[in-house]
Every structure is written in C-alpha cells, then in structure tokens.
Amino acid sequence: MPNFPILSTLFIALIALVHVYILILEMFLWDKPTGMRAFGHSADMAKLSKVLAANQGLYNGFLAAGLFWGLLLGEAGFQFKAFFLSCILVAGIYGGLTAKRNILWIQAAPALLALVLLILHI
C-alpha cells in the first residue's frame, strides 16, 4: 500500500475549496440575497460592511491559496499545509468565540481534523 496521505489530502482540498467559496460570498455576494442569507445580515448591514467583508474574503482566499500551494508541493508542502491549517483553526476559534458559535464547526473543527490527519500522515 502506498504511503500517501489520501484522507488528509482530501480534507485539506475540501477546506481550501470551502475558503474559496467563502471568498466568493464575502467579496462578490455579500450584498446579494445569497450572501445576506449565508451570513444572516440585512441589506443595510451589507451596504455598511461591504468593503470590510471584501477584505475579509481576500484573506480567506489567501488561506485557500496557501493550502493549494501546500497540496501542489506534495510531501514537501507539509509545513505550508500545517501553517495554513493552523491559521484557519485559530481564525475559526476566534470567530466562534466572538462572532457566531457555528464558525467553530464550519471552520475550526475541520481544520483541526485535517491538521491531526496531516500530522498522523493519514
């Protein structure tokens, strides 16, 4: 059996794709019905916070890019993957404690699981 961490690779790819989706929601759909529904805010709130949300979306894109870069590097990308998963984990914990509790399950928990799988080389 090959020594390739299939499960961690799949989880990391999924997390990267989720962060691309978050980028799209925050940068392009924030003030559209899809974005307002996803984040539970009103049109007035969306209008007031659109620039901040776009900036936040850009950061989510950087997180995704870091994970994709780590995946492209394969085994040599371990440190990239570990670093960006750790960033996502910390951001998810912070968001879960300060913004919405479900961020812990949407962002932090998957990052923690992927980090454990990465470390265990699964």
MIMARBA-281164 format. One record per residue (C-alpha): residue number from 1; x, y, z. Coordinates in steps of 0.1 Angstrom, whole numbers. Layout:
MIMARBA-281164
SITE/NUM/X/Y/Z .
...
//
This chain:
MIMARBA-281164
SITE/1/0/0/0 .
SITE/2/14/34/-10 .
SITE/3/25/58/18 .
SITE/4/3/87/5 .
SITE/5/-19/106/30 .
SITE/6/-51/103/10 .
SITE/7/-75/113/38 .
SITE/8/-56/144/49 .
SITE/9/-52/155/13 .
SITE/10/-89/152/6 .
SITE/11/-98/171/38 .
SITE/12/-72/198/30 .
SITE/13/-86/202/-5 .
SITE/14/-121/204/8 .
SITE/15/-112/230/33 .
SITE/16/-94/250/6 .
SITE/17/-125/249/-16 .
SITE/18/-147/260/13 .
SITE/19/-124/290/17 .
SITE/20/-127/298/-20 .
SITE/21/-165/297/-15 .
SITE/22/-162/320/15 .
SITE/23/-141/343/-6 .
SITE/24/-169/344/-33 .
SITE/25/-196/350/-7 .
SITE/26/-177/378/11 .
SITE/27/-162/395/-19 .
SITE/28/-189/392/-46 .
SITE/29/-221/381/-30 .
SITE/30/-221/399/4 .
SITE/31/-249/423/-5 .
SITE/32/-268/398/-27 .
SITE/33/-295/375/-13 .
SITE/34/-272/345/-12 .
SITE/35/-246/364/8 .
SITE/36/-271/380/31 .
SITE/37/-288/346/37 .
SITE/38/-254/329/44 .
SITE/39/-243/354/70 .
SITE/40/-277/364/83 .
SITE/41/-275/402/77 .
SITE/42/-298/428/63 .
SITE/43/-293/448/31 .
SITE/44/-285/479/53 .
SITE/45/-258/460/72 .
SITE/46/-245/446/39 .
SITE/47/-242/480/25 .
SITE/48/-223/494/55 .
SITE/49/-199/464/58 .
SITE/50/-193/455/21 .
SITE/51/-157/468/20 .
SITE/52/-148/451/52 .
SITE/53/-163/419/40 .
SITE/54/-144/420/7 .
SITE/55/-112/425/27 .
SITE/56/-121/395/48 .
SITE/57/-129/375/17 .
SITE/58/-95/383/3 .
SITE/59/-78/369/34 .
SITE/60/-99/337/31 .
SITE/61/-86/335/-5 .
SITE/62/-50/337/8 .
SITE/63/-57/308/32 .
SITE/64/-71/287/4 .
SITE/65/-41/296/-18 .
SITE/66/-17/285/9 .
SITE/67/-34/252/12 .
SITE/68/-35/246/-25 .
SITE/69/2/255/-27 .
SITE/70/10/230/0 .
SITE/71/-10/204/-18 .
SITE/72/8/211/-50 .
SITE/73/41/206/-32 .
SITE/74/30/172/-20 .
SITE/75/52/158/8 .
SITE/76/74/189/6 .
SITE/77/44/210/14 .
SITE/78/39/197/49 .
SITE/79/49/230/66 .
SITE/80/27/250/43 .
SITE/81/-3/228/50 .
SITE/82/3/228/87 .
SITE/83/8/265/89 .
SITE/84/-23/274/69 .
SITE/85/-45/248/87 .
SITE/86/-32/263/120 .
SITE/87/-42/298/108 .
SITE/88/-77/286/99 .
SITE/89/-80/268/132 .
SITE/90/-71/300/152 .
SITE/91/-94/321/130 .
SITE/92/-122/296/134 .
SITE/93/-118/296/172 .
SITE/94/-117/334/174 .
SITE/95/-147/337/151 .
SITE/96/-166/311/170 .
SITE/97/-160/329/203 .
SITE/98/-166/365/190 .
SITE/99/-190/363/161 .
SITE/100/-210/331/156 .
SITE/101/-207/299/175 .
SITE/102/-212/278/144 .
SITE/103/-179/290/130 .
SITE/104/-163/265/154 .
SITE/105/-179/237/134 .
SITE/106/-177/252/99 .
SITE/107/-141/264/101 .
SITE/108/-122/253/133 .
SITE/109/-132/217/136 .
SITE/110/-125/207/100 .
SITE/111/-91/225/102 .
SITE/112/-83/207/135 .
SITE/113/-93/173/120 .
SITE/114/-72/179/88 .
SITE/115/-42/190/109 .
SITE/116/-44/158/130 .
SITE/117/-47/137/99 .
SITE/118/-18/156/83 .
SITE/119/4/150/114 .
SITE/120/-6/114/116 .
SITE/121/2/111/78 .
SITE/122/-32/96/71 .
//
